[in-house]
Each structure stands twice: as structure tokens, then as C-alpha cells.
């Protein structure tokens, strides 16, 4: 397994819970509900949960609102959205 892929994949609910800053039980419920971007299982129900850090990061970035930037008059306006962002 290449090092970059090895470092990208997190295996197990306990390890994923650390990334989500929650308990293992809380992480399990989020995973089962399909609310964690980049999470997957290889195989059947007894397979361990896995998480792609890069896919998780992409999913979170898509859900975050665009940062506001200051205009010359001092008021804030939304930054332009990238193509395909809703």
C-alpha cells in the first residue's frame, strides 16, 4: 500500500471518533446514519468502518459557507462561489 494512501485511510470507529471529536458511540451513530463524508465499509456488516481523510476534508469544505471578505467601504460581502458549489 503506498504511503500516501496508508496515511489517508483511518480504520475503526474509535480512530474515526477522535477525528470527529466525539465518543465511539456517537461516531458509530453518525457513521450508520451516513452523515460522515468519506466513510465506508469494505465488505459486509461485520467489516470495520474506514474513513478517507481527504474525502472527509472535501466533504466538510463543501458544506462550509463561503468566507466573507471586506469591501473598500468596510462592509462584508460573500466571496464568490466556485463553479458547481451550491
HTML snippet that shows the backbone in 3Dmol.js (N, CA, C, O; Angstrom):
<script src="https://3Dmol.org/build/3Dmol-min.js"></script>
<div id="view" style="width:600px;height:400px;position:relative"></div>
<script>
const pdb = `
ATOM      1  N   UNK A   1       0.853  -1.175   0.000  1.00  0.00           N
ATOM      2  CA  UNK A   1       0.000   0.000   0.000  1.00  0.00           C
ATOM      3  C   UNK A   1       0.900   1.241   0.000  1.00  0.00           C
ATOM      4  O   UNK A   1       1.791   1.345   0.844  1.00  0.00           O
ATOM      5  N   UNK A   2       0.688   2.183  -0.929  1.00  0.00           N
ATOM      6  CA  UNK A   2       1.506   3.392  -0.948  1.00  0.00           C
ATOM      7  C   UNK A   2       1.352   4.197   0.338  1.00  0.00           C
ATOM      8  O   UNK A   2       0.291   4.177   0.962  1.00  0.00           O
ATOM      9  N   UNK A   3       2.418   4.912   0.737  1.00  0.00           N
ATOM     10  CA  UNK A   3       2.394   5.673   1.993  1.00  0.00           C
ATOM     11  C   UNK A   3       1.294   6.724   2.025  1.00  0.00           C
ATOM     12  O   UNK A   3       0.652   6.906   3.059  1.00  0.00           O
ATOM     13  N   UNK A   4       1.060   7.431   0.900  1.00  0.00           N
ATOM     14  CA  UNK A   4       0.037   8.469   0.916  1.00  0.00           C
ATOM     15  C   UNK A   4      -1.356   7.884   1.138  1.00  0.00           C
ATOM     16  O   UNK A   4      -2.167   8.479   1.847  1.00  0.00           O
ATOM     17  N   UNK A   5      -1.642   6.736   0.545  1.00  0.00           N
ATOM     18  CA  UNK A   5      -2.929   6.072   0.763  1.00  0.00           C
ATOM     19  C   UNK A   5      -3.012   5.515   2.178  1.00  0.00           C
ATOM     20  O   UNK A   5      -4.056   5.600   2.825  1.00  0.00           O
ATOM     21  N   UNK A   6      -1.910   4.946   2.654  1.00  0.00           N
ATOM     22  CA  UNK A   6      -1.867   4.390   4.007  1.00  0.00           C
ATOM     23  C   UNK A   6      -2.149   5.476   5.051  1.00  0.00           C
ATOM     24  O   UNK A   6      -2.844   5.221   6.034  1.00  0.00           O
ATOM     25  N   UNK A   7      -1.619   6.673   4.844  1.00  0.00           N
ATOM     26  CA  UNK A   7      -1.831   7.775   5.774  1.00  0.00           C
ATOM     27  C   UNK A   7      -3.191   8.434   5.603  1.00  0.00           C
ATOM     28  O   UNK A   7      -3.647   9.144   6.500  1.00  0.00           O
ATOM     29  N   UNK A   8      -3.851   8.211   4.462  1.00  0.00           N
ATOM     30  CA  UNK A   8      -5.152   8.821   4.203  1.00  0.00           C
ATOM     31  C   UNK A   8      -6.283   8.032   4.853  1.00  0.00           C
ATOM     32  O   UNK A   8      -7.294   8.622   5.234  1.00  0.00           O
ATOM     33  N   UNK A   9      -6.140   6.729   4.988  1.00  0.00           N
ATOM     34  CA  UNK A   9      -7.220   5.873   5.494  1.00  0.00           C
ATOM     35  C   UNK A   9      -7.117   5.694   7.007  1.00  0.00           C
ATOM     36  O   UNK A   9      -6.063   5.340   7.534  1.00  0.00           O
ATOM     37  N   UNK A  10      -8.225   5.944   7.688  1.00  0.00           N
ATOM     38  CA  UNK A  10      -8.342   5.732   9.132  1.00  0.00           C
ATOM     39  C   UNK A  10      -9.250   4.531   9.313  1.00  0.00           C
ATOM     40  O   UNK A  10     -10.308   4.461   8.689  1.00  0.00           O
ATOM     41  N   UNK A  11      -8.857   3.580  10.158  1.00  0.00           N
ATOM     42  CA  UNK A  11      -9.617   2.339  10.310  1.00  0.00           C
ATOM     43  C   UNK A  11     -10.159   2.210  11.728  1.00  0.00           C
ATOM     44  O   UNK A  11      -9.422   2.341  12.705  1.00  0.00           O
ATOM     45  N   UNK A  12     -11.444   1.954  11.821  1.00  0.00           N
ATOM     46  CA  UNK A  12     -12.083   1.688  13.108  1.00  0.00           C
ATOM     47  C   UNK A  12     -12.856   2.873  13.660  1.00  0.00           C
ATOM     48  O   UNK A  12     -12.484   4.029  13.460  1.00  0.00           O
ATOM     49  N   UNK A  13     -13.931   2.563  14.351  1.00  0.00           N
ATOM     50  CA  UNK A  13     -14.808   3.589  14.909  1.00  0.00           C
ATOM     51  C   UNK A  13     -14.070   4.448  15.939  1.00  0.00           C
ATOM     52  O   UNK A  13     -14.270   5.662  15.977  1.00  0.00           O
ATOM     53  N   UNK A  14     -13.228   3.846  16.766  1.00  0.00           N
ATOM     54  CA  UNK A  14     -12.523   4.613  17.801  1.00  0.00           C
ATOM     55  C   UNK A  14     -11.604   5.666  17.179  1.00  0.00           C
ATOM     56  O   UNK A  14     -11.549   6.800  17.656  1.00  0.00           O
ATOM     57  N   UNK A  15     -10.891   5.301  16.128  1.00  0.00           N
ATOM     58  CA  UNK A  15      -9.991   6.252  15.460  1.00  0.00           C
ATOM     59  C   UNK A  15     -10.790   7.349  14.755  1.00  0.00           C
ATOM     60  O   UNK A  15     -10.391   8.513  14.758  1.00  0.00           O
ATOM     61  N   UNK A  16     -11.911   6.972  14.155  1.00  0.00           N
ATOM     62  CA  UNK A  16     -12.761   7.958  13.478  1.00  0.00           C
ATOM     63  C   UNK A  16     -13.381   8.905  14.509  1.00  0.00           C
ATOM     64  O   UNK A  16     -13.535  10.098  14.244  1.00  0.00           O
ATOM     65  N   UNK A  17     -13.734   8.377  15.677  1.00  0.00           N
ATOM     66  CA  UNK A  17     -14.300   9.204  16.744  1.00  0.00           C
ATOM     67  C   UNK A  17     -13.328  10.299  17.172  1.00  0.00           C
ATOM     68  O   UNK A  17     -13.750  11.414  17.481  1.00  0.00           O
ATOM     69  N   UNK A  18     -12.040   9.995  17.193  1.00  0.00           N
ATOM     70  CA  UNK A  18     -11.042  11.012  17.549  1.00  0.00           C
ATOM     71  C   UNK A  18     -11.048  12.153  16.543  1.00  0.00           C
ATOM     72  O   UNK A  18     -10.936  13.318  16.926  1.00  0.00           O
ATOM     73  N   UNK A  19     -11.176  11.832  15.264  1.00  0.00           N
ATOM     74  CA  UNK A  19     -11.209  12.855  14.223  1.00  0.00           C
ATOM     75  C   UNK A  19     -12.479  13.690  14.336  1.00  0.00           C
ATOM     76  O   UNK A  19     -12.447  14.904  14.134  1.00  0.00           O
ATOM     77  N   UNK A  20     -13.597  13.044  14.658  1.00  0.00           N
ATOM     78  CA  UNK A  20     -14.877  13.734  14.786  1.00  0.00           C
ATOM     79  C   UNK A  20     -15.031  14.446  16.128  1.00  0.00           C
ATOM     80  O   UNK A  20     -15.994  15.183  16.339  1.00  0.00           O
ATOM     81  N   UNK A  21     -14.091  14.225  17.020  1.00  0.00           N
ATOM     82  CA  UNK A  21     -14.132  14.811  18.366  1.00  0.00           C
ATOM     83  C   UNK A  21     -15.427  14.428  19.091  1.00  0.00           C
ATOM     84  O   UNK A  21     -16.141  15.279  19.621  1.00  0.00           O
ATOM     85  N   UNK A  22     -15.704  13.131  19.097  1.00  0.00           N
ATOM     86  CA  UNK A  22     -16.888  12.609  19.768  1.00  0.00           C
ATOM     87  C   UNK A  22     -16.544  11.251  20.372  1.00  0.00           C
ATOM     88  O   UNK A  22     -15.411  10.782  20.264  1.00  0.00           O
ATOM     89  N   UNK A  23     -17.514  10.637  20.995  1.00  0.00           N
ATOM     90  CA  UNK A  23     -17.304   9.307  21.560  1.00  0.00           C
ATOM     91  C   UNK A  23     -17.411   8.256  20.453  1.00  0.00           C
ATOM     92  O   UNK A  23     -17.893   8.546  19.358  1.00  0.00           O
ATOM     93  N   UNK A  24     -16.965   7.055  20.741  1.00  0.00           N
ATOM     94  CA  UNK A  24     -17.098   5.965  19.775  1.00  0.00           C
ATOM     95  C   UNK A  24     -18.564   5.691  19.466  1.00  0.00           C
ATOM     96  O   UNK A  24     -18.925   5.430  18.319  1.00  0.00           O
ATOM     97  N   UNK A  25     -19.397   5.750  20.485  1.00  0.00           N
ATOM     98  CA  UNK A  25     -20.830   5.520  20.289  1.00  0.00           C
ATOM     99  C   UNK A  25     -21.436   6.600  19.385  1.00  0.00           C
ATOM    100  O   UNK A  25     -22.226   6.300  18.489  1.00  0.00           O
ATOM    101  N   UNK A  26     -21.057   7.858  19.630  1.00  0.00           N
ATOM    102  CA  UNK A  26     -21.548   8.958  18.796  1.00  0.00           C
ATOM    103  C   UNK A  26     -21.077   8.825  17.360  1.00  0.00           C
ATOM    104  O   UNK A  26     -21.844   9.058  16.425  1.00  0.00           O
ATOM    105  N   UNK A  27     -19.812   8.451  17.184  1.00  0.00           N
ATOM    106  CA  UNK A  27     -19.268   8.255  15.839  1.00  0.00           C
ATOM    107  C   UNK A  27     -20.003   7.122  15.129  1.00  0.00           C
ATOM    108  O   UNK A  27     -20.337   7.234  13.950  1.00  0.00           O
ATOM    109  N   UNK A  28     -20.252   6.034  15.851  1.00  0.00           N
ATOM    110  CA  UNK A  28     -20.949   4.893  15.258  1.00  0.00           C
ATOM    111  C   UNK A  28     -22.323   5.308  14.733  1.00  0.00           C
ATOM    112  O   UNK A  28     -22.715   4.920  13.633  1.00  0.00           O
ATOM    113  N   UNK A  29     -23.047   6.096  15.521  1.00  0.00           N
ATOM    114  CA  UNK A  29     -24.376   6.530  15.093  1.00  0.00           C
ATOM    115  C   UNK A  29     -24.287   7.435  13.861  1.00  0.00           C
ATOM    116  O   UNK A  29     -25.103   7.313  12.947  1.00  0.00           O
ATOM    117  N   UNK A  30     -23.311   8.335  13.829  1.00  0.00           N
ATOM    118  CA  UNK A  30     -23.125   9.194  12.661  1.00  0.00           C
ATOM    119  C   UNK A  30     -22.758   8.374  11.425  1.00  0.00           C
ATOM    120  O   UNK A  30     -23.255   8.632  10.329  1.00  0.00           O
ATOM    121  N   UNK A  31     -21.880   7.383  11.613  1.00  0.00           N
ATOM    122  CA  UNK A  31     -21.476   6.527  10.501  1.00  0.00           C
ATOM    123  C   UNK A  31     -22.647   5.730   9.959  1.00  0.00           C
ATOM    124  O   UNK A  31     -22.857   5.677   8.747  1.00  0.00           O
ATOM    125  N   UNK A  32     -23.412   5.109  10.848  1.00  0.00           N
ATOM    126  CA  UNK A  32     -24.557   4.298  10.427  1.00  0.00           C
ATOM    127  C   UNK A  32     -25.624   5.144   9.727  1.00  0.00           C
ATOM    128  O   UNK A  32     -26.328   4.651   8.845  1.00  0.00           O
ATOM    129  N   UNK A  33     -25.744   6.415  10.118  1.00  0.00           N
ATOM    130  CA  UNK A  33     -26.732   7.306   9.508  1.00  0.00           C
ATOM    131  C   UNK A  33     -26.240   7.887   8.184  1.00  0.00           C
ATOM    132  O   UNK A  33     -26.992   8.566   7.485  1.00  0.00           O
ATOM    133  N   UNK A  34     -24.979   7.619   7.840  1.00  0.00           N
ATOM    134  CA  UNK A  34     -24.432   8.135   6.585  1.00  0.00           C
ATOM    135  C   UNK A  34     -24.100   9.609   6.622  1.00  0.00           C
ATOM    136  O   UNK A  34     -24.124  10.274   5.587  1.00  0.00           O
ATOM    137  N   UNK A  35     -23.787  10.135   7.806  1.00  0.00           N
ATOM    138  CA  UNK A  35     -23.559  11.570   7.973  1.00  0.00           C
ATOM    139  C   UNK A  35     -22.092  11.958   7.988  1.00  0.00           C
ATOM    140  O   UNK A  35     -21.765  13.117   8.243  1.00  0.00           O
ATOM    141  N   UNK A  36     -21.198  11.006   7.717  1.00  0.00           N
ATOM    142  CA  UNK A  36     -19.763  11.285   7.728  1.00  0.00           C
ATOM    143  C   UNK A  36     -19.229  11.135   6.299  1.00  0.00           C
ATOM    144  O   UNK A  36     -19.117  10.016   5.798  1.00  0.00           O
ATOM    145  N   UNK A  37     -18.899  12.254   5.640  1.00  0.00           N
ATOM    146  CA  UNK A  37     -18.384  12.143   4.277  1.00  0.00           C
ATOM    147  C   UNK A  37     -17.059  11.394   4.245  1.00  0.00           C
ATOM    148  O   UNK A  37     -16.207  11.600   5.109  1.00  0.00           O
ATOM    149  N   UNK A  38     -16.885  10.540   3.270  1.00  0.00           N
ATOM    150  CA  UNK A  38     -15.642   9.788   3.124  1.00  0.00           C
ATOM    151  C   UNK A  38     -15.587   8.496   3.914  1.00  0.00           C
ATOM    152  O   UNK A  38     -14.574   7.798   3.874  1.00  0.00           O
ATOM    153  N   UNK A  39     -16.663   8.155   4.640  1.00  0.00           N
ATOM    154  CA  UNK A  39     -16.689   6.920   5.435  1.00  0.00           C
ATOM    155  C   UNK A  39     -17.228   5.769   4.590  1.00  0.00           C
ATOM    156  O   UNK A  39     -18.124   5.955   3.766  1.00  0.00           O
ATOM    157  N   UNK A  40     -16.681   4.597   4.801  1.00  0.00           N
ATOM    158  CA  UNK A  40     -17.109   3.438   4.021  1.00  0.00           C
ATOM    159  C   UNK A  40     -16.761   2.148   4.745  1.00  0.00           C
ATOM    160  O   UNK A  40     -15.983   2.137   5.699  1.00  0.00           O
ATOM    161  N   UNK A  41     -17.357   1.063   4.268  1.00  0.00           N
ATOM    162  CA  UNK A  41     -17.042  -0.292   4.723  1.00  0.00           C
ATOM    163  C   UNK A  41     -16.664  -1.107   3.499  1.00  0.00           C
ATOM    164  O   UNK A  41     -17.287  -0.972   2.446  1.00  0.00           O
ATOM    165  N   UNK A  42     -15.667  -1.935   3.625  1.00  0.00           N
ATOM    166  CA  UNK A  42     -15.314  -2.864   2.554  1.00  0.00           C
ATOM    167  C   UNK A  42     -15.832  -4.226   2.971  1.00  0.00           C
ATOM    168  O   UNK A  42     -15.272  -4.864   3.863  1.00  0.00           O
ATOM    169  N   UNK A  43     -16.882  -4.665   2.340  1.00  0.00           N
ATOM    170  CA  UNK A  43     -17.447  -5.959   2.703  1.00  0.00           C
ATOM    171  C   UNK A  43     -18.803  -5.819   3.349  1.00  0.00           C
ATOM    172  O   UNK A  43     -19.523  -4.853   3.097  1.00  0.00           O
ATOM    173  N   UNK A  44     -19.150  -6.772   4.173  1.00  0.00           N
ATOM    174  CA  UNK A  44     -20.472  -6.836   4.783  1.00  0.00           C
ATOM    175  C   UNK A  44     -20.600  -6.047   6.064  1.00  0.00           C
ATOM    176  O   UNK A  44     -19.779  -5.183   6.373  1.00  0.00           O
ATOM    177  N   UNK A  45     -21.655  -6.365   6.806  1.00  0.00           N
ATOM    178  CA  UNK A  45     -21.980  -5.643   8.036  1.00  0.00           C
ATOM    179  C   UNK A  45     -20.894  -5.745   9.101  1.00  0.00           C
ATOM    180  O   UNK A  45     -20.745  -4.841   9.923  1.00  0.00           O
ATOM    181  N   UNK A  46     -20.138  -6.836   9.091  1.00  0.00           N
ATOM    182  CA  UNK A  46     -19.132  -7.038  10.136  1.00  0.00           C
ATOM    183  C   UNK A  46     -17.793  -6.373   9.803  1.00  0.00           C
ATOM    184  O   UNK A  46     -16.868  -6.410  10.615  1.00  0.00           O
ATOM    185  N   UNK A  47     -17.684  -5.772   8.631  1.00  0.00           N
ATOM    186  CA  UNK A  47     -16.444  -5.085   8.259  1.00  0.00           C
ATOM    187  C   UNK A  47     -16.251  -3.845   9.120  1.00  0.00           C
ATOM    188  O   UNK A  47     -17.231  -3.229   9.539  1.00  0.00           O
ATOM    189  N   UNK A  48     -15.007  -3.471   9.391  1.00  0.00           N
ATOM    190  CA  UNK A  48     -14.779  -2.255  10.174  1.00  0.00           C
ATOM    191  C   UNK A  48     -15.060  -1.004   9.339  1.00  0.00           C
ATOM    192  O   UNK A  48     -14.891  -1.007   8.119  1.00  0.00           O
ATOM    193  N   UNK A  49     -15.484   0.049  10.006  1.00  0.00           N
ATOM    194  CA  UNK A  49     -15.654   1.332   9.336  1.00  0.00           C
ATOM    195  C   UNK A  49     -14.282   1.895   9.002  1.00  0.00           C
ATOM    196  O   UNK A  49     -13.327   1.728   9.760  1.00  0.00           O
ATOM    197  N   UNK A  50     -14.197   2.563   7.857  1.00  0.00           N
ATOM    198  CA  UNK A  50     -12.971   3.230   7.440  1.00  0.00           C
ATOM    199  C   UNK A  50     -13.324   4.635   6.990  1.00  0.00           C
ATOM    200  O   UNK A  50     -14.466   4.913   6.623  1.00  0.00           O
ATOM    201  N   UNK A  51     -12.338   5.515   7.022  1.00  0.00           N
ATOM    202  CA  UNK A  51     -12.554   6.903   6.650  1.00  0.00           C
ATOM    203  C   UNK A  51     -11.386   7.388   5.819  1.00  0.00           C
ATOM    204  O   UNK A  51     -10.227   7.227   6.201  1.00  0.00           O
ATOM    205  N   UNK A  52     -11.698   7.981   4.685  1.00  0.00           N
ATOM    206  CA  UNK A  52     -10.675   8.629   3.869  1.00  0.00           C
ATOM    207  C   UNK A  52     -10.566  10.070   4.357  1.00  0.00           C
ATOM    208  O   UNK A  52     -11.514  10.845   4.234  1.00  0.00           O
ATOM    209  N   UNK A  53      -9.404  10.428   4.913  1.00  0.00           N
ATOM    210  CA  UNK A  53      -9.222  11.789   5.426  1.00  0.00           C
ATOM    211  C   UNK A  53      -9.436  12.832   4.329  1.00  0.00           C
ATOM    212  O   UNK A  53     -10.054  13.869   4.568  1.00  0.00           O
ATOM    213  N   UNK A  54      -8.924  12.556   3.122  1.00  0.00           N
ATOM    214  CA  UNK A  54      -9.036  13.538   2.040  1.00  0.00           C
ATOM    215  C   UNK A  54     -10.499  13.716   1.612  1.00  0.00           C
ATOM    216  O   UNK A  54     -10.935  14.843   1.378  1.00  0.00           O
ATOM    217  N   UNK A  55     -11.249  12.634   1.507  1.00  0.00           N
ATOM    218  CA  UNK A  55     -12.669  12.728   1.131  1.00  0.00           C
ATOM    219  C   UNK A  55     -13.480  13.399   2.240  1.00  0.00           C
ATOM    220  O   UNK A  55     -14.414  14.150   1.959  1.00  0.00           O
ATOM    221  N   UNK A  56     -13.127  13.130   3.493  1.00  0.00           N
ATOM    222  CA  UNK A  56     -13.794  13.769   4.628  1.00  0.00           C
ATOM    223  C   UNK A  56     -13.564  15.279   4.567  1.00  0.00           C
ATOM    224  O   UNK A  56     -14.502  16.062   4.714  1.00  0.00           O
ATOM    225  N   UNK A  57     -12.319  15.677   4.349  1.00  0.00           N
ATOM    226  CA  UNK A  57     -11.970  17.098   4.269  1.00  0.00           C
ATOM    227  C   UNK A  57     -12.737  17.772   3.125  1.00  0.00           C
ATOM    228  O   UNK A  57     -13.282  18.861   3.305  1.00  0.00           O
ATOM    229  N   UNK A  58     -12.782  17.132   1.955  1.00  0.00           N
ATOM    230  CA  UNK A  58     -13.521  17.681   0.808  1.00  0.00           C
ATOM    231  C   UNK A  58     -15.000  17.842   1.140  1.00  0.00           C
ATOM    232  O   UNK A  58     -15.607  18.862   0.814  1.00  0.00           O
ATOM    233  N   UNK A  59     -15.574  16.837   1.786  1.00  0.00           N
ATOM    234  CA  UNK A  59     -16.988  16.883   2.139  1.00  0.00           C
ATOM    235  C   UNK A  59     -17.303  18.000   3.120  1.00  0.00           C
ATOM    236  O   UNK A  59     -18.329  18.669   2.994  1.00  0.00           O
ATOM    237  N   UNK A  60     -16.437  18.204   4.085  1.00  0.00           N
ATOM    238  CA  UNK A  60     -16.635  19.270   5.068  1.00  0.00           C
ATOM    239  C   UNK A  60     -16.490  20.623   4.405  1.00  0.00           C
ATOM    240  O   UNK A  60     -17.278  21.527   4.681  1.00  0.00           O
ATOM    241  N   UNK A  61     -15.498  20.788   3.534  1.00  0.00           N
ATOM    242  CA  UNK A  61     -15.285  22.065   2.848  1.00  0.00           C
ATOM    243  C   UNK A  61     -16.475  22.430   1.976  1.00  0.00           C
ATOM    244  O   UNK A  61     -16.809  23.608   1.853  1.00  0.00           O
ATOM    245  N   UNK A  62     -17.122  21.438   1.369  1.00  0.00           N
ATOM    246  CA  UNK A  62     -18.292  21.709   0.544  1.00  0.00           C
ATOM    247  C   UNK A  62     -19.479  22.173   1.382  1.00  0.00           C
ATOM    248  O   UNK A  62     -20.309  22.945   0.902  1.00  0.00           O
ATOM    249  N   UNK A  63     -19.568  21.716   2.619  1.00  0.00           N
ATOM    250  CA  UNK A  63     -20.696  22.080   3.484  1.00  0.00           C
ATOM    251  C   UNK A  63     -20.500  23.421   4.185  1.00  0.00           C
ATOM    252  O   UNK A  63     -21.461  24.012   4.675  1.00  0.00           O
ATOM    253  N   UNK A  64     -19.257  23.901   4.233  1.00  0.00           N
ATOM    254  CA  UNK A  64     -18.981  25.159   4.928  1.00  0.00           C
ATOM    255  C   UNK A  64     -19.397  26.339   4.066  1.00  0.00           C
ATOM    256  O   UNK A  64     -19.220  26.300   2.849  1.00  0.00           O
ATOM    257  N   UNK A  65     -19.955  27.402   4.677  1.00  0.00           N
ATOM    258  CA  UNK A  65     -20.309  28.585   3.889  1.00  0.00           C
ATOM    259  C   UNK A  65     -19.047  29.305   3.410  1.00  0.00           C
ATOM    260  O   UNK A  65     -17.985  29.210   4.026  1.00  0.00           O
ATOM    261  N   UNK A  66     -19.190  30.018   2.306  1.00  0.00           N
ATOM    262  CA  UNK A  66     -18.049  30.765   1.766  1.00  0.00           C
ATOM    263  C   UNK A  66     -17.673  31.875   2.737  1.00  0.00           C
ATOM    264  O   UNK A  66     -18.560  32.517   3.300  1.00  0.00           O
ATOM    265  N   UNK A  67     -16.380  32.120   2.949  1.00  0.00           N
ATOM    266  CA  UNK A  67     -15.975  33.193   3.860  1.00  0.00           C
ATOM    267  C   UNK A  67     -16.346  34.557   3.281  1.00  0.00           C
ATOM    268  O   UNK A  67     -16.353  34.747   2.064  1.00  0.00           O
ATOM    269  N   UNK A  68     -16.649  35.488   4.159  1.00  0.00           N
ATOM    270  CA  UNK A  68     -16.991  36.841   3.713  1.00  0.00           C
ATOM    271  C   UNK A  68     -15.715  37.664   3.637  1.00  0.00           C
ATOM    272  O   UNK A  68     -14.805  37.502   4.450  1.00  0.00           O
ATOM    273  N   UNK A  69     -15.661  38.556   2.639  1.00  0.00           N
ATOM    274  CA  UNK A  69     -14.491  39.416   2.512  1.00  0.00           C
ATOM    275  C   UNK A  69     -14.935  40.864   2.648  1.00  0.00           C
ATOM    276  O   UNK A  69     -16.073  41.216   2.336  1.00  0.00           O
ATOM    277  N   UNK A  70     -14.020  41.690   3.117  1.00  0.00           N
ATOM    278  CA  UNK A  70     -14.296  43.110   3.309  1.00  0.00           C
ATOM    279  C   UNK A  70     -14.205  43.835   1.978  1.00  0.00           C
ATOM    280  O   UNK A  70     -13.344  43.531   1.153  1.00  0.00           O
ATOM    281  N   UNK A  71     -15.104  44.800   1.772  1.00  0.00           N
ATOM    282  CA  UNK A  71     -15.048  45.635   0.583  1.00  0.00           C
ATOM    283  C   UNK A  71     -14.323  46.924   0.929  1.00  0.00           C
ATOM    284  O   UNK A  71     -13.974  47.142   2.089  1.00  0.00           O
ATOM    285  N   UNK A  72     -14.090  47.777  -0.051  1.00  0.00           N
ATOM    286  CA  UNK A  72     -13.390  49.039   0.178  1.00  0.00           C
ATOM    287  C   UNK A  72     -14.162  49.932   1.130  1.00  0.00           C
ATOM    288  O   UNK A  72     -13.556  50.760   1.810  1.00  0.00           O
ATOM    289  N   UNK A  73     -15.485  49.794   1.203  1.00  0.00           N
ATOM    290  CA  UNK A  73     -16.299  50.621   2.093  1.00  0.00           C
ATOM    291  C   UNK A  73     -16.360  50.059   3.506  1.00  0.00           C
ATOM    292  O   UNK A  73     -16.945  50.679   4.394  1.00  0.00           O
ATOM    293  N   UNK A  74     -15.765  48.896   3.722  1.00  0.00           N
ATOM    294  CA  UNK A  74     -15.738  48.310   5.053  1.00  0.00           C
ATOM    295  C   UNK A  74     -16.865  47.336   5.315  1.00  0.00           C
ATOM    296  O   UNK A  74     -16.895  46.704   6.371  1.00  0.00           O
ATOM    297  N   UNK A  75     -17.806  47.197   4.369  1.00  0.00           N
ATOM    298  CA  UNK A  75     -18.886  46.234   4.572  1.00  0.00           C
ATOM    299  C   UNK A  75     -18.430  44.862   4.100  1.00  0.00           C
ATOM    300  O   UNK A  75     -17.507  44.743   3.294  1.00  0.00           O
ATOM    301  N   UNK A  76     -19.082  43.841   4.605  1.00  0.00           N
ATOM    302  CA  UNK A  76     -18.706  42.468   4.259  1.00  0.00           C
ATOM    303  C   UNK A  76     -19.622  41.960   3.165  1.00  0.00           C
ATOM    304  O   UNK A  76     -20.821  42.238   3.169  1.00  0.00           O
ATOM    305  N   UNK A  77     -19.064  41.226   2.240  1.00  0.00           N
ATOM    306  CA  UNK A  77     -19.871  40.573   1.209  1.00  0.00           C
ATOM    307  C   UNK A  77     -19.377  39.154   1.047  1.00  0.00           C
ATOM    308  O   UNK A  77     -18.218  38.850   1.327  1.00  0.00           O
ATOM    309  N   UNK A  78     -20.260  38.293   0.594  1.00  0.00           N
ATOM    310  CA  UNK A  78     -19.890  36.885   0.431  1.00  0.00           C
ATOM    311  C   UNK A  78     -18.888  36.749  -0.701  1.00  0.00           C
ATOM    312  O   UNK A  78     -18.991  37.419  -1.728  1.00  0.00           O
ATOM    313  N   UNK A  79     -17.915  35.868  -0.495  1.00  0.00           N
ATOM    314  CA  UNK A  79     -16.929  35.588  -1.524  1.00  0.00           C
ATOM    315  C   UNK A  79     -17.608  34.794  -2.637  1.00  0.00           C
ATOM    316  O   UNK A  79     -18.547  34.042  -2.372  1.00  0.00           O
ATOM    317  N   UNK A  80     -17.146  34.951  -3.884  1.00  0.00           N
ATOM    318  CA  UNK A  80     -17.778  34.201  -4.978  1.00  0.00           C
ATOM    319  C   UNK A  80     -17.639  32.692  -4.775  1.00  0.00           C
ATOM    320  O   UNK A  80     -16.614  32.206  -4.298  1.00  0.00           O
ATOM    321  N   UNK A  81     -18.685  31.969  -5.144  1.00  0.00           N
ATOM    322  CA  UNK A  81     -18.685  30.515  -5.012  1.00  0.00           C
ATOM    323  C   UNK A  81     -17.967  29.888  -6.190  1.00  0.00           C
ATOM    324  O   UNK A  81     -18.082  30.391  -7.308  1.00  0.00           O
ATOM    325  N   UNK A  82     -17.225  28.801  -5.980  1.00  0.00           N
ATOM    326  CA  UNK A  82     -16.610  28.105  -7.104  1.00  0.00           C
ATOM    327  C   UNK A  82     -17.687  27.441  -7.956  1.00  0.00           C
ATOM    328  O   UNK A  82     -18.776  27.158  -7.457  1.00  0.00           O
ATOM    329  N   UNK A  83     -17.401  27.188  -9.238  1.00  0.00           N
ATOM    330  CA  UNK A  83     -18.394  26.537 -10.094  1.00  0.00           C
ATOM    331  C   UNK A  83     -18.831  25.196  -9.518  1.00  0.00           C
ATOM    332  O   UNK A  83     -18.007  24.414  -9.044  1.00  0.00           O
ATOM    333  N   UNK A  84     -20.118  24.942  -9.565  1.00  0.00           N
ATOM    334  CA  UNK A  84     -20.655  23.682  -9.080  1.00  0.00           C
ATOM    335  C   UNK A  84     -21.012  23.694  -7.610  1.00  0.00           C
ATOM    336  O   UNK A  84     -21.632  22.748  -7.124  1.00  0.00           O
ATOM    337  N   UNK A  85     -20.635  24.746  -6.882  1.00  0.00           N
ATOM    338  CA  UNK A  85     -20.975  24.831  -5.450  1.00  0.00           C
ATOM    339  C   UNK A  85     -22.372  25.385  -5.321  1.00  0.00           C
ATOM    340  O   UNK A  85     -22.768  26.287  -6.060  1.00  0.00           O
ATOM    341  N   UNK A  86     -23.121  24.838  -4.375  1.00  0.00           N
ATOM    342  CA  UNK A  86     -24.494  25.330  -4.188  1.00  0.00           C
ATOM    343  C   UNK A  86     -24.627  26.062  -2.896  1.00  0.00           C
ATOM    344  O   UNK A  86     -25.711  26.547  -2.570  1.00  0.00           O
TER     345      UNK A  86
END
`;
const viewer = $3Dmol.createViewer("view");
viewer.addModel(pdb, "pdb");
viewer.setStyle({}, {cartoon: {color: "spectrum"}});
viewer.zoomTo();
viewer.render();
</script>
